[in-house]
Amino acid sequence: MLKMEQVHVIRHKVHIEGHSIRRVAKALGLSRTTVAKYLTQSAPARRQSPPRAAPVRALCAARIDELIDEWRGRTTPKQRITGTRLHRQLVEEGFSVGKTTIYEHLRERRRQSAEVFVPLIFHAGDAAQVDFFEVTVDIAKERRAVWKFVMRLMHCGYDFVWLYERCDQLSFLDAHVRAFAHFNGVPARCIYDNLTAAVTRKVGLHGIERKLTERFSALTSHYLFEPCFARPGEGHDKGGVEARGKGIRLQHLTPIPEGQTLEEIAQAVLDDVTRHAEMKREGAAGESTRARFAKEREYLRELPAAAFSARMMKTLSVSSCSTVQLDGAVYSVPSRWARLQVVAYIGVSDIRLVCGGVTEVHPRVAMGGKSVRYRHYLPELARKPQAVRQVAPELVAELGEPYGRLWDLLEQTHGGLEAARTLARLLAAVTTHGEDAVATLLIEALAHPDAVRSPPRAIGAVNRQLVRPSQVAVPEALLGYDIEAGRAADYDWLLETGGAR
């Protein structure tokens, strides 16, 4: 087929310059038929021949389709149907067919069954896409895998990003609260995978309806947005956030970010993403993403007066060790709660344990970890010197000074066993009179020069001051009265008098 430039030369030489067809054909090295054709045809065109008959392919196509349907339930991704296996089967069944014919039929099947994607339009304030991604960070010089939450406003392309230890429902709920606060508004719809944090099971004949989890349903009711879900196994239904999640990993998490805490790293990543939104230009007008977001902000729904409480409530049993277990981790509670029930309000970063109107707060620890506070065991430690000896370093670190100094002096002068017995007696005073009162007197006692030589004397002085009767203010009208001390003989007289009656 000729090029467009050659067609133009032919037509110009004949119609404008007046040359004959024979002369033009000889000059250009073409046949006269070709030259004559392009005098009436202004553009090159390929003549479409009718499709060639393929009797062998037609004969085998039906059997290939039957074999694929028959074997479909007996395959895995690694033990899949191949053109070579189909060719062998057809040859064994007596078909005279080549591999190329089978490959062409399979290629055409894939083309016909391939999904056709629809270009979508996202209106202002309408939709946000949500997903989690696994990323790597360095927390206190330890390299760890964590989870990145991304919510992307699809009209303007503005993103919210936060990092979490776990990819669980608490992180999922907490991330929504943070994202809506960051946007200062709520989109009409949020689009998700079929993640278990949001959906418990599918209902209906076509798998379109879902049953929301109780806490996610409460979140949607609080913020009044519509949850939408991609088709199972079709993550590209929310391709905007899928692509952006990869982009954020490469642009804002490379090189691997580092910090002392995960929250510090998460805040730094979010700040970096927000700064980038100021510089990134999109659209024909060349507006920044941040400017486009400012316009879309007007279409977002207003936030409710109070933020959603992203916590789970659970009732836990306290063991005889005065501990509770949650997600494979152990947390201590005051010893007086032993063998009772407590209500746990579980958050992303902490857990609140409530019993009898008293609240204890622990930071959440990983599975297999422990969060034990030996302050919870002061009454028991006051009666168990050997237990004091076992946990003394942790206990005095919790209590702070001057208890750490006192323990060092006791160990240096009296050894571990006697030091534990002496500290146990002091802990009894702490249980009765409180940490502050004992600490104040202990600081004064340790300031005395003799305390270094004999720490137990300092503790004895503290105990004597604590048990000393306090002065009672007497009204002036009662100052003239003398109260005699009781005598044993008085009780004998009372008994005799009572017997006479």
C-alpha positions as CSV (number, residue, x, y, z in Angstrom):
1,M,0.0,0.0,0.0
2,L,1.3,3.4,-1.0
3,K,2.0,6.2,1.4
4,M,0.0,9.4,1.5
5,E,2.9,11.4,0.0
6,Q,3.1,9.1,-3.1
7,V,-0.7,9.4,-3.7
8,H,-0.3,13.1,-3.6
9,V,2.5,13.1,-6.2
10,I,0.5,10.8,-8.5
11,R,-2.6,13.1,-8.4
12,H,-0.6,16.3,-8.7
13,K,1.4,15.1,-11.8
14,V,-1.7,13.9,-13.7
15,H,-4.4,16.5,-12.6
16,I,-2.2,19.6,-12.3
17,E,0.9,19.0,-14.5
18,G,-1.1,17.1,-17.1
19,H,1.2,14.1,-17.5
20,S,-0.1,10.8,-18.8
21,I,-0.8,7.7,-16.7
22,R,1.9,5.8,-18.7
23,R,4.6,8.5,-18.0
24,V,3.8,8.9,-14.3
25,A,3.8,5.1,-13.9
26,K,7.2,4.8,-15.6
27,A,8.6,7.7,-13.6
28,L,7.5,6.4,-10.2
29,G,8.0,2.7,-10.9
30,L,4.4,1.8,-10.4
31,S,1.9,0.0,-12.5
32,R,-0.6,1.9,-14.6
33,T,-3.4,0.2,-12.7
34,T,-2.1,1.6,-9.5
35,V,-1.8,5.1,-10.9
36,A,-5.3,5.0,-12.4
37,K,-6.7,3.8,-9.1
38,Y,-5.4,6.8,-7.2
39,L,-6.7,9.3,-9.7
40,T,-10.2,8.6,-8.3
41,Q,-9.1,7.7,-4.8
42,S,-7.5,10.5,-2.8
43,A,-6.1,8.4,0.1
44,P,-4.4,5.0,0.3
45,A,-6.6,2.2,1.4
46,R,-6.2,-1.5,1.9
47,R,-8.6,-3.7,0.2
48,Q,-10.3,-5.9,2.7
49,S,-10.3,-9.5,1.7
50,P,-13.0,-11.8,3.0
51,P,-11.9,-13.9,6.0
52,R,-10.3,-17.1,5.1
53,A,-12.0,-20.3,6.0
54,A,-10.6,-22.1,9.0
55,P,-12.2,-25.5,8.9
56,V,-9.8,-27.2,11.3
57,R,-10.2,-24.4,13.9
58,A,-14.0,-24.5,13.6
59,L,-14.0,-28.3,14.0
60,C,-11.8,-28.1,17.1
61,A,-13.2,-24.9,18.7
62,A,-16.3,-26.6,20.2
63,R,-14.3,-29.4,21.7
64,I,-11.7,-27.0,23.2
65,D,-14.5,-25.0,24.9
66,E,-16.0,-28.2,26.2
67,L,-12.7,-29.3,27.7
68,I,-12.1,-26.0,29.3
69,D,-15.5,-26.1,31.0
70,E,-15.1,-29.7,32.0
71,W,-11.7,-29.1,33.6
72,R,-12.4,-25.7,35.2
73,G,-13.2,-27.1,38.6
74,R,-10.1,-29.3,38.6
75,T,-7.4,-26.7,38.3
76,T,-5.3,-24.3,40.4
77,P,-3.3,-21.2,39.4
78,K,-0.2,-23.5,39.3
79,Q,-2.0,-26.4,37.7
80,R,-3.8,-24.5,35.0
81,I,-5.0,-25.4,31.5
82,T,-2.5,-24.7,28.8
83,G,-2.5,-24.8,25.0
84,T,0.0,-27.7,25.1
85,R,-2.2,-29.8,27.4
86,L,-5.2,-29.1,25.2
87,H,-3.3,-30.0,22.0
88,R,-2.2,-33.4,23.6
89,Q,-5.8,-34.1,24.5
90,L,-7.2,-33.3,21.1
91,V,-4.5,-35.4,19.4
92,E,-5.4,-38.4,21.6
93,E,-9.0,-38.0,20.7
94,G,-8.2,-38.2,17.0
95,F,-8.2,-34.5,15.9
96,S,-5.6,-33.4,13.4
97,V,-4.7,-29.9,14.7
98,G,-1.5,-27.9,15.3
99,K,-0.6,-26.1,18.5
100,T,-0.8,-22.7,16.7
101,T,-4.4,-23.2,15.9
102,I,-5.2,-23.9,19.6
103,Y,-3.1,-20.9,20.7
104,E,-5.0,-18.6,18.4
105,H,-8.4,-19.9,19.6
106,L,-7.3,-19.4,23.3
107,R,-6.1,-15.9,22.5
108,E,-9.4,-15.0,20.9
109,R,-11.3,-16.4,23.9
110,R,-9.2,-14.2,26.3
111,R,-9.8,-11.1,24.1
112,Q,-13.6,-11.7,24.0
113,S,-13.8,-12.3,27.8
114,A,-11.5,-9.4,28.8
115,E,-13.2,-6.7,30.8
116,V,-13.8,-3.3,29.2
117,F,-13.3,-0.4,31.5
118,V,-15.6,2.6,31.6
119,P,-14.1,6.1,32.0
120,L,-15.6,7.5,35.2
121,I,-16.4,11.1,36.3
122,F,-16.2,12.0,40.0
123,H,-18.2,15.1,41.0
124,A,-17.2,17.4,43.8
125,G,-18.0,16.1,47.3
126,D,-19.3,12.8,45.9
127,A,-16.8,10.0,46.5
128,A,-13.7,9.0,48.3
129,Q,-11.7,5.7,47.9
130,V,-10.2,3.9,50.8
131,D,-7.6,1.2,51.2
132,F,-4.8,-0.2,53.5
133,F,-1.2,-0.8,52.2
134,E,1.7,-2.6,53.9
135,V,4.9,-0.4,54.2
136,T,8.2,-0.5,56.1
137,V,9.4,2.1,58.7
138,D,12.2,2.4,61.2
139,I,10.8,2.9,64.7
140,A,13.5,3.7,67.3
141,K,16.1,2.1,64.9
142,E,14.1,-1.1,64.5
143,R,12.8,-1.9,61.1
144,R,9.2,-3.0,61.1
145,A,6.3,-3.6,58.8
146,V,3.3,-1.4,59.5
147,W,0.0,-0.5,57.7
148,K,-0.7,2.7,55.7
149,F,-4.3,3.9,55.5
150,V,-5.1,6.1,52.5
151,M,-8.4,8.0,51.9
152,R,-8.4,9.9,48.5
153,L,-11.0,12.5,47.5
154,M,-11.5,11.4,43.9
155,H,-12.7,14.8,42.4
156,C,-9.7,16.9,43.5
157,G,-7.1,14.1,44.3
158,Y,-6.4,15.3,47.8
159,D,-5.2,12.5,50.2
160,F,-5.2,11.6,53.9
161,V,-2.5,9.2,55.0
162,W,-1.8,7.6,58.5
163,L,0.2,4.7,59.7
164,Y,-0.9,2.0,62.1
165,E,0.5,-1.0,63.9
166,R,-2.4,-3.2,62.9
167,C,-4.8,-3.6,59.9
168,D,-7.8,-4.2,62.2
169,Q,-11.2,-2.7,62.7
170,L,-10.0,-0.2,65.4
171,S,-7.4,1.2,63.1
172,F,-10.0,1.3,60.3
173,L,-12.4,3.3,62.4
174,D,-9.8,5.6,63.9
175,A,-8.5,6.4,60.5
176,H,-11.9,7.5,59.3
177,V,-12.2,9.9,62.3
178,R,-8.8,11.4,61.6
179,A,-9.4,11.6,57.8
180,F,-12.8,13.4,58.1
181,A,-11.2,15.8,60.7
182,H,-8.3,16.4,58.2
183,F,-10.7,17.2,55.4
184,N,-13.0,19.1,57.8
185,G,-15.9,17.5,56.0
186,V,-17.4,14.2,54.9
187,P,-17.9,12.9,51.3
188,A,-21.2,11.5,50.3
189,R,-19.8,8.1,49.5
190,C,-16.7,6.0,50.5
191,I,-15.6,3.1,48.3
192,Y,-14.0,0.0,49.8
193,D,-12.8,-3.5,49.2
194,N,-14.9,-6.2,50.9
195,L,-12.7,-6.0,54.0
196,T,-13.8,-7.8,57.2
197,A,-13.6,-4.6,59.2
198,A,-16.6,-3.3,57.3
199,V,-18.5,-6.3,56.0
200,T,-19.4,-9.5,57.9
201,R,-21.2,-11.4,55.1
202,K,-22.8,-10.8,51.7
203,V,-26.6,-11.1,51.3
204,G,-28.7,-11.5,48.3
205,L,-28.7,-13.5,45.1
206,H,-26.1,-11.5,43.2
207,G,-23.7,-10.8,46.1
208,I,-24.3,-7.0,45.8
209,E,-25.8,-6.4,49.2
210,R,-23.6,-6.6,52.3
211,K,-24.2,-6.8,56.0
212,L,-22.1,-4.2,57.7
213,T,-20.3,-4.9,61.0
214,E,-21.9,-3.3,64.0
215,R,-19.2,-0.7,64.7
216,F,-18.8,0.3,61.0
217,S,-22.6,0.7,60.8
218,A,-22.4,3.0,63.8
219,L,-19.6,5.0,62.0
220,T,-21.6,5.4,58.8
221,S,-24.7,6.5,60.9
222,H,-22.6,9.0,62.9
223,Y,-21.1,10.7,59.8
224,L,-24.0,10.0,57.4
225,F,-22.0,8.7,54.4
226,E,-22.9,5.9,52.1
227,P,-20.5,2.9,52.1
228,C,-19.9,1.4,48.6
229,F,-18.0,-1.8,47.9
230,A,-15.9,-3.0,44.9
231,R,-16.7,-6.4,43.4
232,P,-15.0,-9.3,45.2
233,G,-11.5,-9.7,43.8
234,E,-11.8,-6.6,41.6
235,G,-9.5,-4.1,43.3
236,H,-9.3,-2.0,40.1
237,D,-12.9,-0.9,40.8
238,K,-11.2,1.6,43.1
239,G,-8.1,2.1,41.0
240,G,-7.6,5.7,42.0
241,V,-6.6,4.9,45.6
242,E,-4.8,1.7,44.5
243,A,-2.5,3.7,42.2
244,R,-2.1,6.5,44.7
245,G,-1.1,4.1,47.5
246,K,1.8,2.9,45.4
247,G,2.7,6.5,44.5
248,I,2.8,7.6,48.2
249,R,5.0,4.7,49.0
250,L,7.5,5.7,46.3
251,Q,7.3,9.5,46.8
252,H,6.8,10.0,50.5
253,L,8.0,6.7,52.1
254,T,11.3,6.4,50.2
255,P,13.9,6.4,51.7
256,I,12.3,4.5,54.6
257,P,11.1,7.0,57.2
258,E,12.4,6.8,60.7
259,G,11.4,8.2,64.1
260,Q,11.1,7.4,67.8
261,T,7.4,6.5,67.6
262,L,5.0,5.4,64.9
263,E,2.8,8.4,65.5
264,E,5.8,10.7,64.9
265,I,6.5,9.1,61.6
266,A,2.8,9.1,60.6
267,Q,2.6,12.8,61.2
268,A,5.7,13.5,59.2
269,V,4.4,11.5,56.3
270,L,1.0,13.3,56.4
271,D,2.8,16.7,56.5
272,D,4.9,15.7,53.5
273,V,1.9,14.6,51.5
274,T,0.1,17.9,52.4
275,R,3.0,20.0,51.3
276,H,3.2,18.1,48.0
277,A,-0.5,18.9,47.4
278,E,0.5,22.6,47.3
279,M,3.0,22.0,44.5
280,K,1.2,19.4,42.4
281,R,-0.6,20.9,39.4
282,E,-3.5,19.2,37.7
283,G,-6.2,20.0,35.1
284,A,-6.2,22.4,32.2
285,A,-6.1,25.5,34.5
286,G,-2.9,24.2,36.2
287,E,-4.4,24.5,39.7
288,S,-2.7,22.9,42.6
289,T,-4.3,19.9,44.3
290,R,-4.7,22.0,47.5
291,A,-6.6,24.7,45.5
292,R,-8.9,22.1,44.0
293,F,-9.5,20.7,47.4
294,A,-10.5,24.1,48.7
295,K,-13.2,24.3,46.1
296,E,-14.4,20.7,46.8
297,R,-14.5,21.4,50.5
298,E,-17.6,23.5,49.9
299,Y,-19.5,20.4,48.7
300,L,-18.5,18.1,51.6
301,R,-20.9,17.5,54.4
302,E,-20.3,19.2,57.7
303,L,-18.7,17.3,60.5
304,P,-21.0,16.3,63.4
305,A,-20.7,18.2,66.7
306,A,-18.7,15.4,68.4
307,A,-16.2,13.0,66.8
308,F,-17.0,9.3,66.6
309,S,-15.5,7.2,69.5
310,A,-13.3,4.7,67.7
311,R,-13.2,2.2,70.5
312,M,-14.4,-1.3,71.1
313,M,-16.1,-2.3,74.3
314,K,-15.5,-5.7,75.8
315,T,-16.0,-7.3,79.2
316,L,-13.0,-9.1,80.6
317,S,-12.4,-11.4,83.6
318,V,-9.6,-10.5,86.1
319,S,-7.4,-13.4,87.0
320,S,-6.1,-14.4,90.4
321,C,-2.9,-12.6,89.4
322,S,-4.9,-9.4,89.0
323,T,-4.4,-9.3,85.3
324,V,-6.6,-9.3,82.2
325,Q,-5.7,-10.7,78.7
326,L,-6.6,-9.0,75.4
327,D,-5.4,-10.1,72.0
328,G,-2.7,-12.2,73.5
329,A,-1.3,-9.4,75.7
330,V,-1.4,-9.1,79.5
331,Y,-2.4,-6.0,81.5
332,S,-2.3,-5.6,85.2
333,V,-5.1,-4.0,87.3
334,P,-5.3,-3.0,91.0
335,S,-5.1,-6.1,93.2
336,R,-8.5,-5.4,94.8
337,W,-10.0,-6.1,91.3
338,A,-8.8,-9.7,91.4
339,R,-11.5,-12.2,90.2
340,L,-14.0,-9.5,89.2
341,Q,-15.3,-8.4,85.8
342,V,-13.9,-5.2,84.2
343,V,-15.1,-3.3,81.1
344,A,-12.4,-2.6,78.6
345,Y,-12.6,0.3,76.2
346,I,-10.1,-0.6,73.5
347,G,-8.5,2.0,71.4
348,V,-5.8,2.0,68.7
349,S,-3.0,3.1,71.0
350,D,-4.4,2.4,74.6
351,I,-6.8,0.4,76.6
352,R,-9.0,1.8,79.4
353,L,-10.1,-0.7,82.1
354,V,-13.0,0.3,84.2
355,C,-14.2,-1.3,87.4
356,G,-16.3,0.3,90.2
357,G,-16.1,3.7,88.7
358,V,-12.2,3.6,88.7
359,T,-10.3,3.7,85.4
360,E,-6.9,2.4,84.6
361,V,-5.2,3.2,81.3
362,H,-2.5,1.1,79.6
363,P,-0.7,1.6,76.3
364,R,-1.6,-1.3,74.0
365,V,1.2,-3.8,73.6
366,A,1.8,-6.4,70.9
367,M,0.7,-10.1,71.2
368,G,2.7,-11.9,73.8
369,G,3.7,-8.6,75.5
370,K,2.9,-7.4,79.0
371,S,2.1,-4.1,80.6
372,V,2.4,-4.7,84.4
373,R,2.4,-1.9,87.0
374,Y,3.7,-3.0,90.4
375,R,1.9,-0.1,92.0
376,H,-1.2,-2.3,91.6
377,Y,0.3,-4.9,93.9
378,L,1.5,-2.7,96.9
379,P,-0.8,-4.4,99.5
380,E,0.4,-7.8,98.5
381,L,4.1,-6.8,98.2
382,A,3.8,-5.3,101.7
383,R,3.2,-8.8,103.0
384,K,5.6,-10.7,100.7
385,P,9.2,-9.6,101.0
386,Q,10.4,-12.3,98.7
387,A,8.2,-11.0,96.0
388,V,9.5,-7.5,96.7
389,R,13.0,-8.8,96.1
390,Q,12.0,-10.3,92.7
391,V,10.4,-7.1,91.3
392,A,12.3,-4.4,93.3
393,P,14.1,-2.8,90.3
394,E,10.9,-2.5,88.3
395,L,8.9,-1.3,91.4
396,V,11.3,1.4,92.5
397,A,11.6,2.6,88.9
398,E,7.8,3.0,88.9
399,L,7.7,4.8,92.2
400,G,10.6,7.1,91.3
401,E,12.8,8.9,93.7
402,P,13.6,8.7,96.6
403,Y,12.6,5.0,96.5
404,G,15.4,4.2,94.0
405,R,18.0,5.7,96.2
406,L,16.6,4.0,99.3
407,W,16.8,0.6,97.6
408,D,20.4,1.1,96.5
409,L,21.4,2.0,100.1
410,L,19.5,-1.0,101.6
411,E,21.2,-3.4,99.2
412,Q,24.6,-2.0,99.8
413,T,24.4,-2.0,103.6
414,H,22.1,-5.0,104.4
415,G,21.9,-7.3,101.3
416,G,19.0,-8.2,99.1
417,L,16.9,-10.2,101.6
418,E,17.0,-7.7,104.4
419,A,16.6,-4.9,102.0
420,A,13.4,-6.5,100.6
421,R,12.0,-7.0,104.2
422,T,12.7,-3.3,105.1
423,L,11.1,-2.0,101.8
424,A,8.1,-4.2,102.4
425,R,7.5,-2.5,105.7
426,L,7.7,0.8,104.0
427,L,5.2,-0.3,101.3
428,A,2.7,-1.1,104.0
429,A,2.9,2.6,105.0
430,V,2.6,3.6,101.4
431,T,-0.6,1.5,101.1
432,T,-2.1,3.2,104.2
433,H,-0.9,6.8,103.9
434,G,-0.3,7.2,100.2
435,E,2.9,7.6,98.1
436,D,3.2,11.4,98.4
437,A,3.0,11.5,102.2
438,V,5.6,8.7,102.6
439,A,7.9,10.2,99.9
440,T,8.0,13.6,101.6
441,L,9.0,12.1,104.9
442,L,11.4,9.7,103.3
443,I,13.2,12.6,101.5
444,E,13.7,14.3,104.9
445,A,14.8,11.1,106.6
446,L,17.4,10.3,103.9
447,A,18.8,13.8,104.1
448,H,20.0,13.0,107.6
449,P,23.7,11.8,107.7
450,D,22.9,8.7,109.7
451,A,20.6,7.5,106.9
452,V,23.5,6.5,104.7
453,R,25.0,4.3,107.5
454,S,21.6,2.8,108.6
455,P,18.8,3.1,106.1
456,P,16.4,1.1,108.3
457,R,16.6,3.8,110.9
458,A,15.4,6.3,108.3
459,I,12.4,4.1,107.5
460,G,11.7,3.6,111.2
461,A,11.7,7.4,111.6
462,V,9.2,7.7,108.7
463,N,6.9,5.0,110.3
464,R,7.0,6.7,113.7
465,Q,6.0,10.0,112.2
466,L,3.2,8.4,110.2
467,V,1.7,6.7,113.3
468,R,2.2,9.8,115.6
469,P,-1.3,11.0,116.8
470,S,-2.2,14.2,115.1
471,Q,-3.1,17.3,117.1
472,V,-6.8,17.9,117.4
473,A,-8.2,21.4,117.7
474,V,-10.3,21.8,120.9
475,P,-13.1,24.4,121.1
476,E,-12.4,27.1,123.7
477,A,-15.5,26.3,125.7
478,L,-14.2,22.8,126.4
479,L,-10.7,23.8,127.5
480,G,-11.6,23.9,131.2
481,Y,-12.7,20.3,131.4
482,D,-10.4,17.6,132.6
483,I,-10.9,14.1,131.4
484,E,-9.6,11.4,133.7
485,A,-7.9,8.4,132.4
486,G,-9.7,5.1,132.7
487,R,-8.7,2.5,135.3
488,A,-9.3,-1.3,135.5
489,A,-11.0,-0.8,138.9
490,D,-13.7,1.3,137.3
491,Y,-14.6,-1.6,135.0
492,D,-14.9,-3.9,138.0
493,W,-17.2,-1.5,139.7
494,L,-19.4,-1.3,136.6
495,L,-19.6,-5.1,136.4
496,E,-20.6,-5.3,140.1
497,T,-23.2,-2.6,139.7
498,G,-24.6,-4.2,136.6
499,G,-24.9,-7.6,138.4
500,A,-26.8,-6.0,141.3
501,R,-29.4,-4.7,139.0
